[in-house]
Amino acid sequence: MIYGKVPMLIFILASGYLLTVYLLLALAKRTGKKNPPKSISLPSQRKNKQDISVKPKVTEATSMH
């Protein structure tokens, strides 16, 4: 009777798996709601804004016929 306790083992493993998935989803939901840290300033929040313009500088035009 080596297989007598297999149904109980399957139930225990499945319960552990579901509990783990539930806890991981709860943790992901909790960490997803946190605001970004105040110490990191976003580019739109910086006081010293510098306008950087990128203009292409074409010095020579070639034709490939």
All heavy atoms as TSV, in Angstrom:
chain	resi	resn	atom	element	x	y	z
A	1	MET	N	N	0.816	-1.192	0.000
A	1	MET	CA	C	0.000	0.000	0.000
A	1	MET	C	C	0.859	1.255	0.000
A	1	MET	O	O	0.726	2.109	0.857
A	1	MET	CB	C	-0.917	0.011	1.221
A	1	MET	CG	C	-1.972	-1.064	1.245
A	1	MET	SD	S	-3.064	-0.850	-0.102
A	1	MET	CE	C	-4.536	-0.321	0.595
A	2	ILE	N	N	1.745	1.363	-0.959
A	2	ILE	CA	C	2.610	2.541	-1.037
A	2	ILE	C	C	1.844	3.754	-1.569
A	2	ILE	O	O	2.212	4.893	-1.333
A	2	ILE	CB	C	3.842	2.229	-1.885
A	2	ILE	CG1	C	4.890	3.304	-1.689
A	2	ILE	CG2	C	3.481	2.118	-3.351
A	2	ILE	CD1	C	6.243	2.933	-2.223
A	3	TYR	N	N	0.758	3.501	-2.314
A	3	TYR	CA	C	0.005	4.603	-2.916
A	3	TYR	C	C	-1.200	5.014	-2.073
A	3	TYR	O	O	-2.029	5.792	-2.523
A	3	TYR	CB	C	-0.472	4.205	-4.316
A	3	TYR	CG	C	0.662	3.889	-5.263
A	3	TYR	CD1	C	0.901	2.588	-5.681
A	3	TYR	CD2	C	1.495	4.894	-5.708
A	3	TYR	CE1	C	1.939	2.295	-6.536
A	3	TYR	CE2	C	2.540	4.618	-6.561
A	3	TYR	CZ	C	2.763	3.315	-6.971
A	3	TYR	OH	O	3.785	3.039	-7.813
A	4	GLY	N	N	-1.302	4.562	-0.872
A	4	GLY	CA	C	-2.456	4.848	-0.037
A	4	GLY	C	C	-2.559	6.300	0.381
A	4	GLY	O	O	-3.651	6.839	0.545
A	5	LYS	N	N	-1.432	7.000	0.525
A	5	LYS	CA	C	-1.446	8.381	1.002
A	5	LYS	C	C	-1.233	9.394	-0.123
A	5	LYS	O	O	-1.065	10.581	0.134
A	5	LYS	CB	C	-0.365	8.566	2.065
A	5	LYS	CG	C	-0.612	7.741	3.305
A	5	LYS	CD	C	0.410	8.032	4.360
A	5	LYS	CE	C	0.129	7.190	5.587
A	5	LYS	NZ	N	1.058	7.449	6.660
A	6	VAL	N	N	-1.251	8.936	-1.366
A	6	VAL	CA	C	-1.019	9.841	-2.495
A	6	VAL	C	C	-2.110	10.902	-2.618
A	6	VAL	O	O	-1.794	12.073	-2.831
A	6	VAL	CB	C	-0.842	9.041	-3.804
A	6	VAL	CG1	C	-0.835	9.959	-5.019
A	6	VAL	CG2	C	0.443	8.240	-3.753
A	7	PRO	N	N	-3.402	10.587	-2.509
A	7	PRO	CA	C	-4.410	11.648	-2.613
A	7	PRO	C	C	-4.221	12.749	-1.568
A	7	PRO	O	O	-4.416	13.927	-1.866
A	7	PRO	CB	C	-5.735	10.918	-2.407
A	7	PRO	CG	C	-5.453	9.533	-2.837
A	7	PRO	CD	C	-4.029	9.273	-2.435
A	8	MET	N	N	-3.834	12.388	-0.365
A	8	MET	CA	C	-3.604	13.399	0.668
A	8	MET	C	C	-2.378	14.234	0.325
A	8	MET	O	O	-2.376	15.460	0.532
A	8	MET	CB	C	-3.420	12.707	2.027
A	8	MET	CG	C	-3.437	13.655	3.172
A	8	MET	SD	S	-5.044	14.444	3.277
A	8	MET	CE	C	-4.827	15.411	4.719
A	9	LEU	N	N	-1.356	13.611	-0.214
A	9	LEU	CA	C	-0.154	14.339	-0.609
A	9	LEU	C	C	-0.461	15.326	-1.731
A	9	LEU	O	O	0.019	16.469	-1.723
A	9	LEU	CB	C	0.940	13.358	-1.037
A	9	LEU	CG	C	2.268	13.969	-1.461
A	9	LEU	CD1	C	2.920	14.673	-0.279
A	9	LEU	CD2	C	3.186	12.913	-2.025
A	10	ILE	N	N	-1.269	14.904	-2.696
A	10	ILE	CA	C	-1.656	15.800	-3.797
A	10	ILE	C	C	-2.425	16.991	-3.246
A	10	ILE	O	O	-2.205	18.139	-3.664
A	10	ILE	CB	C	-2.484	15.030	-4.847
A	10	ILE	CG1	C	-1.581	14.029	-5.567
A	10	ILE	CG2	C	-3.125	15.988	-5.841
A	10	ILE	CD1	C	-2.325	13.104	-6.509
A	11	PHE	N	N	-3.327	16.747	-2.314
A	11	PHE	CA	C	-4.096	17.837	-1.715
A	11	PHE	C	C	-3.173	18.822	-0.989
A	11	PHE	O	O	-3.327	20.040	-1.107
A	11	PHE	CB	C	-5.134	17.271	-0.744
A	11	PHE	CG	C	-5.889	18.323	0.006
A	11	PHE	CD1	C	-6.869	19.067	-0.626
A	11	PHE	CD2	C	-5.608	18.598	1.338
A	11	PHE	CE1	C	-7.565	20.049	0.058
A	11	PHE	CE2	C	-6.292	19.580	2.017
A	11	PHE	CZ	C	-7.282	20.294	1.375
A	12	ILE	N	N	-2.214	18.318	-0.241
A	12	ILE	CA	C	-1.288	19.180	0.511
A	12	ILE	C	C	-0.417	19.999	-0.451
A	12	ILE	O	O	-0.233	21.212	-0.265
A	12	ILE	CB	C	-0.430	18.339	1.469
A	12	ILE	CG1	C	-1.300	17.769	2.588
A	12	ILE	CG2	C	0.707	19.177	2.057
A	12	ILE	CD1	C	-0.610	16.749	3.459
A	13	LEU	N	N	0.097	19.368	-1.495
A	13	LEU	CA	C	0.932	20.088	-2.461
A	13	LEU	C	C	0.127	21.142	-3.220
A	13	LEU	O	O	0.604	22.258	-3.447
A	13	LEU	CB	C	1.579	19.106	-3.433
A	13	LEU	CG	C	2.666	18.212	-2.847
A	13	LEU	CD1	C	3.129	17.195	-3.883
A	13	LEU	CD2	C	3.830	19.033	-2.344
A	14	ALA	N	N	-1.090	20.809	-3.604
A	14	ALA	CA	C	-1.937	21.772	-4.314
A	14	ALA	C	C	-2.287	22.954	-3.408
A	14	ALA	O	O	-2.290	24.107	-3.854
A	14	ALA	CB	C	-3.199	21.086	-4.814
A	15	SER	N	N	-2.566	22.673	-2.160
A	15	SER	CA	C	-2.873	23.759	-1.218
A	15	SER	C	C	-1.675	24.676	-1.019
A	15	SER	O	O	-1.809	25.905	-0.992
A	15	SER	CB	C	-3.308	23.184	0.129
A	15	SER	OG	O	-4.449	22.409	-0.020
A	16	GLY	N	N	-0.502	24.080	-0.902
A	16	GLY	CA	C	0.713	24.883	-0.770
A	16	GLY	C	C	0.973	25.733	-1.992
A	16	GLY	O	O	1.376	26.895	-1.897
A	17	TYR	N	N	0.723	25.170	-3.162
A	17	TYR	CA	C	0.910	25.915	-4.408
A	17	TYR	C	C	-0.053	27.093	-4.476
A	17	TYR	O	O	0.341	28.215	-4.815
A	17	TYR	CB	C	0.694	24.978	-5.600
A	17	TYR	CG	C	0.710	25.673	-6.928
A	17	TYR	CD1	C	1.905	26.088	-7.497
A	17	TYR	CD2	C	-0.474	25.933	-7.622
A	17	TYR	CE1	C	1.922	26.742	-8.712
A	17	TYR	CE2	C	-0.467	26.575	-8.829
A	17	TYR	CZ	C	0.730	26.980	-9.375
A	17	TYR	OH	O	0.743	27.628	-10.575
A	18	LEU	N	N	-1.324	26.853	-4.177
A	18	LEU	CA	C	-2.311	27.934	-4.220
A	18	LEU	C	C	-2.006	29.025	-3.187
A	18	LEU	O	O	-2.153	30.212	-3.472
A	18	LEU	CB	C	-3.716	27.378	-3.997
A	18	LEU	CG	C	-4.280	26.548	-5.148
A	18	LEU	CD1	C	-5.625	25.961	-4.762
A	18	LEU	CD2	C	-4.401	27.383	-6.400
A	19	LEU	N	N	-1.564	28.631	-2.012
A	19	LEU	CA	C	-1.207	29.606	-0.989
A	19	LEU	C	C	-0.027	30.456	-1.452
A	19	LEU	O	O	-0.019	31.675	-1.267
A	19	LEU	CB	C	-0.878	28.898	0.322
A	19	LEU	CG	C	-0.475	29.801	1.482
A	19	LEU	CD1	C	-1.645	30.687	1.890
A	19	LEU	CD2	C	0.020	28.987	2.652
A	20	THR	N	N	0.966	29.820	-2.076
A	20	THR	CA	C	2.137	30.551	-2.577
A	20	THR	C	C	1.739	31.543	-3.663
A	20	THR	O	O	2.174	32.701	-3.652
A	20	THR	CB	C	3.185	29.564	-3.126
A	20	THR	OG1	O	3.517	28.630	-2.104
A	20	THR	CG2	C	4.431	30.286	-3.582
A	21	VAL	N	N	0.908	31.119	-4.593
A	21	VAL	CA	C	0.454	32.020	-5.665
A	21	VAL	C	C	-0.341	33.186	-5.079
A	21	VAL	O	O	-0.157	34.339	-5.478
A	21	VAL	CB	C	-0.379	31.239	-6.700
A	21	VAL	CG1	C	-1.081	32.172	-7.670
A	21	VAL	CG2	C	0.505	30.265	-7.456
A	22	TYR	N	N	-1.194	32.902	-4.115
A	22	TYR	CA	C	-1.982	33.958	-3.481
A	22	TYR	C	C	-1.076	34.973	-2.783
A	22	TYR	O	O	-1.267	36.178	-2.915
A	22	TYR	CB	C	-2.961	33.338	-2.483
A	22	TYR	CG	C	-3.743	34.353	-1.693
A	22	TYR	CD1	C	-4.812	35.027	-2.264
A	22	TYR	CD2	C	-3.402	34.647	-0.371
A	22	TYR	CE1	C	-5.531	35.969	-1.546
A	22	TYR	CE2	C	-4.106	35.580	0.355
A	22	TYR	CZ	C	-5.167	36.233	-0.233
A	22	TYR	OH	O	-5.871	37.174	0.473
A	23	LEU	N	N	-0.088	34.493	-2.058
A	23	LEU	CA	C	0.817	35.404	-1.354
A	23	LEU	C	C	1.648	36.231	-2.324
A	23	LEU	O	O	1.883	37.419	-2.106
A	23	LEU	CB	C	1.719	34.613	-0.401
A	23	LEU	CG	C	1.018	34.013	0.819
A	23	LEU	CD1	C	1.982	33.143	1.617
A	23	LEU	CD2	C	0.443	35.106	1.689
A	24	LEU	N	N	2.108	35.613	-3.411
A	24	LEU	CA	C	2.890	36.365	-4.394
A	24	LEU	C	C	2.037	37.430	-5.094
A	24	LEU	O	O	2.504	38.538	-5.353
A	24	LEU	CB	C	3.504	35.413	-5.418
A	24	LEU	CG	C	4.669	34.575	-4.912
A	24	LEU	CD1	C	5.098	33.569	-5.969
A	24	LEU	CD2	C	5.843	35.459	-4.523
A	25	LEU	N	N	0.798	37.101	-5.401
A	25	LEU	CA	C	-0.082	38.104	-6.007
A	25	LEU	C	C	-0.377	39.242	-5.037
A	25	LEU	O	O	-0.417	40.410	-5.434
A	25	LEU	CB	C	-1.385	37.453	-6.460
A	25	LEU	CG	C	-1.297	36.595	-7.719
A	25	LEU	CD1	C	-2.612	35.876	-7.963
A	25	LEU	CD2	C	-0.923	37.436	-8.911
A	26	ALA	N	N	-0.571	38.922	-3.773
A	26	ALA	CA	C	-0.811	39.973	-2.777
A	26	ALA	C	C	0.419	40.856	-2.628
A	26	ALA	O	O	0.310	42.084	-2.506
A	26	ALA	CB	C	-1.182	39.338	-1.443
A	27	LEU	N	N	1.600	40.259	-2.652
A	27	LEU	CA	C	2.830	41.039	-2.556
A	27	LEU	C	C	3.020	41.931	-3.777
A	27	LEU	O	O	3.403	43.096	-3.659
A	27	LEU	CB	C	4.029	40.095	-2.402
A	27	LEU	CG	C	5.395	40.743	-2.263
A	27	LEU	CD1	C	5.487	41.529	-0.968
A	27	LEU	CD2	C	6.480	39.680	-2.315
A	28	ALA	N	N	2.737	41.407	-4.957
A	28	ALA	CA	C	2.867	42.205	-6.180
A	28	ALA	C	C	1.876	43.360	-6.187
A	28	ALA	O	O	2.201	44.472	-6.606
A	28	ALA	CB	C	2.656	41.322	-7.404
A	29	LYS	N	N	0.675	43.116	-5.706
A	29	LYS	CA	C	-0.327	44.173	-5.644
A	29	LYS	C	C	0.089	45.258	-4.665
A	29	LYS	O	O	-0.083	46.448	-4.921
A	29	LYS	CB	C	-1.669	43.569	-5.228
A	29	LYS	CG	C	-2.817	44.515	-5.290
A	29	LYS	CD	C	-4.111	43.793	-4.946
A	29	LYS	CE	C	-5.289	44.720	-4.997
A	29	LYS	NZ	N	-6.538	44.041	-4.637
A	30	ARG	N	N	0.658	44.842	-3.554
A	30	ARG	CA	C	1.077	45.796	-2.519
A	30	ARG	C	C	2.255	46.639	-2.983
A	30	ARG	O	O	2.288	47.846	-2.776
A	30	ARG	CB	C	1.444	45.030	-1.260
A	30	ARG	CG	C	1.833	45.891	-0.113
A	30	ARG	CD	C	2.095	45.046	1.114
A	30	ARG	NE	N	2.952	45.788	2.000
A	30	ARG	CZ	C	3.853	45.261	2.780
A	30	ARG	NH1	N	4.035	43.976	2.798
A	30	ARG	NH2	N	4.595	46.006	3.562
A	31	THR	N	N	3.240	46.028	-3.634
A	31	THR	CA	C	4.407	46.790	-4.074
A	31	THR	C	C	4.090	47.638	-5.295
A	31	THR	O	O	4.753	48.632	-5.542
A	31	THR	CB	C	5.586	45.860	-4.388
A	31	THR	OG1	O	5.189	44.908	-5.379
A	31	THR	CG2	C	6.070	45.151	-3.154
A	32	GLY	N	N	3.078	47.271	-6.063
A	32	GLY	CA	C	2.702	48.058	-7.226
A	32	GLY	C	C	2.039	49.367	-6.872
A	32	GLY	O	O	2.022	50.294	-7.667
A	33	LYS	N	N	1.502	49.502	-5.674
A	33	LYS	CA	C	0.817	50.717	-5.259
A	33	LYS	C	C	1.756	51.769	-4.678
A	33	LYS	O	O	1.352	52.891	-4.467
A	33	LYS	CB	C	-0.249	50.382	-4.210
A	33	LYS	CG	C	-1.432	49.665	-4.779
A	33	LYS	CD	C	-2.478	49.453	-3.709
A	33	LYS	CE	C	-3.711	48.788	-4.279
A	33	LYS	NZ	N	-4.740	48.592	-3.261
A	34	LYS	N	N	2.991	51.410	-4.415
A	34	LYS	CA	C	3.914	52.363	-3.795
A	34	LYS	C	C	4.266	53.477	-4.776
A	34	LYS	O	O	4.431	53.264	-5.963
A	34	LYS	CB	C	5.197	51.657	-3.359
A	34	LYS	CG	C	5.005	50.771	-2.154
A	34	LYS	CD	C	6.325	50.216	-1.682
A	34	LYS	CE	C	6.141	49.377	-0.442
A	34	LYS	NZ	N	7.374	48.777	0.002
A	35	ASN	N	N	4.388	54.669	-4.243
A	35	ASN	CA	C	4.798	55.815	-5.049
A	35	ASN	C	C	6.301	55.787	-5.241
A	35	ASN	O	O	7.028	55.241	-4.413
A	35	ASN	CB	C	4.387	57.109	-4.354
A	35	ASN	CG	C	2.883	57.262	-4.288
A	35	ASN	OD1	O	2.174	56.767	-5.154
A	35	ASN	ND2	N	2.412	57.934	-3.267
A	36	PRO	N	N	6.804	56.431	-6.309
A	36	PRO	CA	C	8.252	56.491	-6.464
A	36	PRO	C	C	8.878	57.284	-5.322
A	36	PRO	O	O	8.251	58.185	-4.762
A	36	PRO	CB	C	8.458	57.212	-7.794
A	36	PRO	CG	C	7.156	57.818	-8.133
A	36	PRO	CD	C	6.101	57.075	-7.390
A	37	PRO	N	N	10.088	56.964	-4.935
A	37	PRO	CA	C	10.740	57.683	-3.829
A	37	PRO	C	C	10.862	59.174	-4.128
A	37	PRO	O	O	11.038	59.582	-5.273
A	37	PRO	CB	C	12.120	57.037	-3.732
A	37	PRO	CG	C	12.082	55.819	-4.571
A	37	PRO	CD	C	10.917	55.929	-5.497
A	38	LYS	N	N	10.776	59.964	-3.086
A	38	LYS	CA	C	10.840	61.420	-3.245
A	38	LYS	C	C	12.245	61.902	-3.597
A	38	LYS	O	O	12.420	62.974	-4.122
A	38	LYS	CB	C	10.393	62.106	-1.954
A	38	LYS	CG	C	9.000	61.737	-1.530
A	38	LYS	CD	C	7.993	62.579	-2.217
A	38	LYS	CE	C	6.611	62.244	-1.682
A	38	LYS	NZ	N	5.565	62.912	-2.325
A	39	SER	N	N	13.269	61.109	-3.297
A	39	SER	CA	C	14.636	61.551	-3.529
A	39	SER	C	C	15.002	61.552	-5.007
A	39	SER	O	O	15.889	62.265	-5.429
A	39	SER	CB	C	15.626	60.660	-2.757
A	39	SER	OG	O	15.524	59.317	-3.217
A	40	ILE	N	N	14.299	60.764	-5.794
A	40	ILE	CA	C	14.572	60.736	-7.231
A	40	ILE	C	C	13.671	61.757	-7.904
A	40	ILE	O	O	12.457	61.692	-7.810
A	40	ILE	CB	C	14.313	59.329	-7.815
A	40	ILE	CG1	C	15.232	58.316	-7.155
A	40	ILE	CG2	C	14.491	59.340	-9.316
A	40	ILE	CD1	C	14.945	56.891	-7.568
A	41	SER	N	N	14.263	62.704	-8.587
A	41	SER	CA	C	13.465	63.718	-9.251
A	41	SER	C	C	13.302	63.348	-10.714
A	41	SER	O	O	14.249	62.965	-11.386
A	41	SER	CB	C	14.120	65.089	-9.121
A	41	SER	OG	O	15.361	65.100	-9.776
A	42	LEU	N	N	12.094	63.460	-11.168
A	42	LEU	CA	C	11.816	63.190	-12.564
A	42	LEU	C	C	12.231	64.396	-13.393
A	42	LEU	O	O	12.302	65.518	-12.888
A	42	LEU	CB	C	10.329	62.902	-12.740
A	42	LEU	CG	C	9.809	61.674	-11.969
A	42	LEU	CD1	C	8.301	61.596	-12.101
A	42	LEU	CD2	C	10.451	60.419	-12.473
A	43	PRO	N	N	12.501	64.191	-14.692
A	43	PRO	CA	C	12.917	65.336	-15.524
A	43	PRO	C	C	11.909	66.474	-15.533
A	43	PRO	O	O	12.279	67.634	-15.627
A	43	PRO	CB	C	13.048	64.719	-16.919
A	43	PRO	CG	C	13.291	63.282	-16.690
A	43	PRO	CD	C	12.568	62.937	-15.415
A	44	SER	N	N	10.635	66.168	-15.388
A	44	SER	CA	C	9.631	67.234	-15.396
A	44	SER	C	C	9.593	67.993	-14.073
A	44	SER	O	O	9.000	69.054	-13.985
A	44	SER	CB	C	8.255	66.635	-15.683
A	44	SER	OG	O	7.914	65.721	-14.666
A	45	GLN	N	N	10.239	67.464	-13.023
A	45	GLN	CA	C	10.203	68.101	-11.712
A	45	GLN	C	C	11.492	68.848	-11.378
A	45	GLN	O	O	11.585	69.449	-10.322
A	45	GLN	CB	C	9.959	67.039	-10.639
A	45	GLN	CG	C	8.626	66.347	-10.769
A	45	GLN	CD	C	8.502	65.196	-9.789
A	45	GLN	OE1	O	9.493	64.745	-9.232
A	45	GLN	NE2	N	7.295	64.710	-9.592
A	46	ARG	N	N	12.467	68.788	-12.223
A	46	ARG	CA	C	13.744	69.424	-11.913
A	46	ARG	C	C	13.626	70.943	-11.980
A	46	ARG	O	O	12.919	71.505	-12.798
A	46	ARG	CB	C	14.817	68.950	-12.897
A	46	ARG	CG	C	15.158	67.498	-12.684
A	46	ARG	CD	C	16.317	67.093	-13.533
A	46	ARG	NE	N	16.555	65.673	-13.341
A	46	ARG	CZ	C	17.025	64.880	-14.253
A	46	ARG	NH1	N	17.332	65.344	-15.443
A	46	ARG	NH2	N	17.204	63.614	-14.007
A	47	LYS	N	N	14.360	71.622	-11.107
A	47	LYS	CA	C	14.310	73.081	-11.067
A	47	LYS	C	C	15.150	73.687	-12.186
A	47	LYS	O	O	14.782	74.677	-12.775
A	47	LYS	CB	C	14.810	73.572	-9.717
A	47	LYS	CG	C	13.893	73.202	-8.574
A	47	LYS	CD	C	14.440	73.669	-7.256
A	47	LYS	CE	C	13.519	73.254	-6.118
A	47	LYS	NZ	N	14.049	73.601	-4.816
A	48	ASN	N	N	16.303	73.128	-12.444
A	48	ASN	CA	C	17.201	73.660	-13.472
A	48	ASN	C	C	16.954	72.918	-14.780
A	48	ASN	O	O	17.656	71.995	-15.138
A	48	ASN	CB	C	18.661	73.496	-13.053
A	48	ASN	CG	C	18.965	74.262	-11.785
A	48	ASN	OD1	O	18.355	75.285	-11.526
A	48	ASN	ND2	N	19.898	73.766	-10.997
A	49	LYS	N	N	15.958	73.363	-15.502
A	49	LYS	CA	C	15.650	72.730	-16.774
A	49	LYS	C	C	16.544	73.328	-17.847
A	49	LYS	O	O	16.713	74.538	-17.932
A	49	LYS	CB	C	14.189	72.944	-17.149
A	49	LYS	CG	C	13.230	72.204	-16.252
A	49	LYS	CD	C	11.825	72.396	-16.737
A	49	LYS	CE	C	10.848	71.674	-15.837
A	49	LYS	NZ	N	9.480	71.837	-16.255
A	50	GLN	N	N	17.111	72.468	-18.620
A	50	GLN	CA	C	17.940	72.915	-19.732
A	50	GLN	C	C	17.290	72.443	-21.014
A	50	GLN	O	O	16.969	71.275	-21.160
A	50	GLN	CB	C	19.349	72.351	-19.623
A	50	GLN	CG	C	20.111	72.833	-18.415
A	50	GLN	CD	C	21.478	72.190	-18.340
A	50	GLN	OE1	O	21.803	71.298	-19.098
A	50	GLN	NE2	N	22.283	72.649	-17.405
A	51	ASP	N	N	17.099	73.362	-21.935
A	51	ASP	CA	C	16.540	72.988	-23.223
A	51	ASP	C	C	17.668	72.472	-24.106
A	51	ASP	O	O	18.634	73.182	-24.386
A	51	ASP	CB	C	15.866	74.179	-23.896
A	51	ASP	CG	C	14.600	74.590	-23.152
A	51	ASP	OD1	O	13.989	73.705	-22.537
A	51	ASP	OD2	O	14.254	75.773	-23.193
A	52	ILE	N	N	17.534	71.267	-24.496
A	52	ILE	CA	C	18.531	70.671	-25.366
A	52	ILE	C	C	17.862	70.456	-26.715
A	52	ILE	O	O	16.875	69.740	-26.824
A	52	ILE	CB	C	19.037	69.316	-24.808
A	52	ILE	CG1	C	19.670	69.540	-23.448
A	52	ILE	CG2	C	19.996	68.671	-25.772
A	52	ILE	CD1	C	20.065	68.257	-22.754
A	53	SER	N	N	18.378	71.109	-27.706
A	53	SER	CA	C	17.816	70.927	-29.037
A	53	SER	C	C	18.814	70.135	-29.878
A	53	SER	O	O	20.011	70.369	-29.851
A	53	SER	CB	C	17.529	72.278	-29.693
A	53	SER	OG	O	18.736	72.992	-29.852
A	54	VAL	N	N	18.272	69.216	-30.599
A	54	VAL	CA	C	19.099	68.392	-31.469
A	54	VAL	C	C	18.743	68.762	-32.890
A	54	VAL	O	O	17.646	68.493	-33.365
A	54	VAL	CB	C	18.841	66.888	-31.221
A	54	VAL	CG1	C	19.684	66.047	-32.151
A	54	VAL	CG2	C	19.105	66.535	-29.777
A	55	LYS	N	N	19.665	69.402	-33.554
A	55	LYS	CA	C	19.446	69.807	-34.932
A	55	LYS	C	C	20.440	69.049	-35.805
A	55	LYS	O	O	21.634	69.034	-35.516
A	55	LYS	CB	C	19.655	71.305	-35.095
A	55	LYS	CG	C	18.647	72.132	-34.334
A	55	LYS	CD	C	18.895	73.601	-34.536
A	55	LYS	CE	C	17.905	74.417	-33.720
A	55	LYS	NZ	N	18.136	75.848	-33.837
A	56	PRO	N	N	19.951	68.447	-36.850
A	56	PRO	CA	C	20.879	67.746	-37.736
A	56	PRO	C	C	21.768	68.736	-38.476
A	56	PRO	O	O	21.326	69.800	-38.917
A	56	PRO	CB	C	19.966	66.992	-38.691
A	56	PRO	CG	C	18.671	67.711	-38.649
A	56	PRO	CD	C	18.576	68.327	-37.294
A	57	LYS	N	N	23.018	68.398	-38.569
A	57	LYS	CA	C	23.972	69.257	-39.245
A	57	LYS	C	C	24.404	68.549	-40.517
A	57	LYS	O	O	25.161	67.586	-40.472
A	57	LYS	CB	C	25.166	69.500	-38.330
A	57	LYS	CG	C	26.020	70.668	-38.715
A	57	LYS	CD	C	27.093	70.858	-37.684
A	57	LYS	CE	C	27.461	72.310	-37.587
A	57	LYS	NZ	N	28.529	72.535	-36.641
A	58	VAL	N	N	23.865	68.991	-41.636
A	58	VAL	CA	C	24.180	68.379	-42.921
A	58	VAL	C	C	25.241	69.232	-43.592
A	58	VAL	O	O	25.037	70.404	-43.847
A	58	VAL	CB	C	22.926	68.265	-43.803
A	58	VAL	CG1	C	23.258	67.632	-45.145
A	58	VAL	CG2	C	21.853	67.479	-43.094
A	59	THR	N	N	26.363	68.623	-43.872
A	59	THR	CA	C	27.438	69.370	-44.522
A	59	THR	C	C	27.574	69.019	-45.992
A	59	THR	O	O	28.070	69.815	-46.772
A	59	THR	CB	C	28.784	69.070	-43.823
A	59	THR	OG1	O	29.013	67.673	-43.856
A	59	THR	CG2	C	28.743	69.559	-42.393
A	60	GLU	N	N	27.095	67.855	-46.373
A	60	GLU	CA	C	27.254	67.460	-47.758
A	60	GLU	C	C	26.120	66.520	-48.130
A	60	GLU	O	O	25.749	65.626	-47.389
A	60	GLU	CB	C	28.581	66.720	-47.932
A	60	GLU	CG	C	28.864	66.259	-49.331
A	60	GLU	CD	C	30.207	65.552	-49.428
A	60	GLU	OE1	O	31.065	65.783	-48.580
A	60	GLU	OE2	O	30.353	64.766	-50.362
A	61	ALA	N	N	25.564	66.756	-49.305
A	61	ALA	CA	C	24.507	65.879	-49.808
A	61	ALA	C	C	25.061	65.102	-50.996
A	61	ALA	O	O	25.676	65.676	-51.894
A	61	ALA	CB	C	23.293	66.685	-50.234
A	62	THR	N	N	24.865	63.831	-50.994
A	62	THR	CA	C	25.373	63.013	-52.102
A	62	THR	C	C	24.197	62.352	-52.788
A	62	THR	O	O	23.157	62.092	-52.203
A	62	THR	CB	C	26.330	61.923	-51.585
A	62	THR	OG1	O	25.620	61.104	-50.669
A	62	THR	CG2	C	27.536	62.540	-50.932
A	63	SER	N	N	24.398	62.081	-54.054
A	63	SER	CA	C	23.387	61.426	-54.850
A	63	SER	C	C	23.897	60.062	-55.265
A	63	SER	O	O	25.009	59.941	-55.783
A	63	SER	CB	C	23.077	62.290	-56.089
A	63	SER	OG	O	22.250	61.584	-56.965
A	64	MET	N	N	23.088	59.040	-55.057
A	64	MET	CA	C	23.510	57.691	-55.402
A	64	MET	C	C	22.699	57.215	-56.604
A	64	MET	O	O	21.613	56.696	-56.464
A	64	MET	CB	C	23.337	56.756	-54.221
A	64	MET	CG	C	24.135	57.181	-53.025
A	64	MET	SD	S	23.955	56.049	-51.677
A	64	MET	CE	C	25.097	54.791	-52.154
A	65	HIS	N	N	23.225	57.436	-57.815
A	65	HIS	CA	C	22.551	57.000	-59.040
A	65	HIS	C	C	23.221	55.805	-59.587
A	65	HIS	O	O	24.288	55.525	-59.659
A	65	HIS	CB	C	22.531	58.096	-60.088
A	65	HIS	CG	C	21.508	59.157	-59.785
A	65	HIS	ND1	N	20.208	59.064	-60.216
A	65	HIS	CD2	C	21.564	60.293	-59.058
A	65	HIS	CE1	C	19.551	60.118	-59.809
A	65	HIS	NE2	N	20.364	60.898	-59.086
